[in-house]
Amino acid sequence: MTMLPPDAFDLFLDLSEETLKPDALETYLDLLRDRAGLLQPGRRLFLVPPRAMAAASRPEVLSLPGGGGAALGTALAAVAATGRALVLLQGAWLPGNEAVAELLPLAGEDPLVGSLQPRFLTPQDDRVVGLPGPAGPG
């Protein structure tokens, strides 16, 4: 079993279905860095930007326009070459760095183990997040 240190991962972020404008994307990337603690020195972000956007202008961000399997393949090849894990995020939500760090020891057991679900708990206070839509009969 190989143990990965808690910071030995890069991010693949698929925003291809989002409708963010360039300033909103920059704000979201700031939140990933400052609030979620996920963008740190030495950590790469492989970004599939929203469809109407070509790229993000940050040195730690590698934009992969077009998305799909080719973009994921590029990210997987890059992390495989460095022995790092790859955290996959789809959509503009904010998982906490601590939640990701909890999954990394399991990557040594099986690199395909690990899942974060954005709709169950909020990282600020661990309160259960309700699903969208009207509440049905109880």
FENGIRA-V245044 format. One record per residue. RES is the residue in one small letter. SS is DSSP state (H for helix, E for strand, C for the rest). NEAR is the number of other C-alpha atoms within 10 Angstrom. Layout:
((RES & SS & NEAR) (RES & SS & NEAR))
This chain:
((m & C & 9) (t & C & 10) (m & C & 12) (l & C & 18) (p & C & 12) (p & C & 14) (d & C & 16) (a & C & 17) (f & E & 23) (d & E & 23) (l & E & 20) (f & E & 24) (l & E & 21) (d & E & 23) (l & C & 19) (s & C & 20) (e & C & 13) (e & C & 15) (t & C & 15) (l & C & 19) (k & C & 12) (p & H & 17) (d & H & 9) (a & H & 11) (l & H & 19) (e & H & 15) (t & H & 13) (y & H & 17) (l & H & 21) (d & H & 15) (l & H & 16) (l & H & 20) (r & H & 16) (d & H & 12) (r & C & 17) (a & C & 19) (g & C & 15) (l & C & 25) (l & C & 21) (q & C & 14) (p & C & 8) (g & C & 11) (r & C & 16) (r & C & 21) (l & E & 24) (f & E & 25) (l & E & 24) (v & E & 26) (p & C & 26) (p & C & 22) (r & C & 16) (a & C & 13) (m & C & 16) (a & C & 14) (a & C & 17) (a & C & 18) (s & C & 11) (r & C & 11) (p & C & 8) (e & C & 15) (v & E & 18) (l & E & 18) (s & E & 21) (l & C & 22) (p & C & 19) (g & C & 14) (g & C & 19) (g & H & 12) (g & H & 9) (a & H & 12) (a & H & 18) (l & H & 20) (g & H & 11) (t & H & 12) (a & H & 22) (l & H & 17) (a & H & 11) (a & H & 16) (v & H & 17) (a & H & 11) (a & H & 8) (t & H & 10) (g & C & 12) (r & C & 18) (a & E & 21) (l & E & 23) (v & E & 18) (l & E & 16) (l & E & 19) (q & E & 14) (g & C & 14) (a & C & 18) (w & C & 13) (l & C & 19) (p & C & 21) (g & C & 17) (n & H & 18) (e & H & 13) (a & H & 13) (v & H & 18) (a & H & 16) (e & H & 11) (l & H & 17) (l & H & 23) (p & H & 19) (l & H & 17) (a & H & 18) (g & H & 15) (e & H & 12) (d & C & 11) (p & C & 12) (l & C & 10) (v & C & 12) (g & C & 14) (s & C & 12) (l & C & 14) (q & C & 8) (p & C & 16) (r & C & 12) (f & C & 13) (l & E & 14) (t & C & 14) (p & C & 17) (q & C & 10) (d & C & 7) (d & C & 9) (r & C & 10) (v & E & 11) (v & C & 11) (g & C & 10) (l & C & 9) (p & C & 7) (g & C & 6) (p & C & 6) (a & C & 8) (g & C & 5) (p & C & 4) (g & C & 3))
